[in-house]
Amino acid sequence: MVAMDESIANEAWWKRRAAAQAEWWRKRAAAQQEESLRQNSLMYGGLIAIGAVMVQPFLTPGPLPWICPPRSA
């Protein structure tokens, strides 16, 4: 009779442990998705900043040849 009670207790322990592990994996997956989103945002922000630095020299104001053609002497 003791073996039967022990078996039931052991089975209950395994069910609790499986439920706890399933919950842990769900939380870990959610955290992984959040971290991936954070890293992607950082990466794309850096690419935008690099693009802005590379294009900046072409955005400086200067004479526009099609509006103000150079005067010939």
Secondary structure, DSSP 8 states (H G I E B T S, - for coil): -HHHHHHHHHHHHHHHHHHHHHHHHHHHHHHHHHHHHHHHHHHHHHHHHHHHHHHGGGGS----TTTS-----
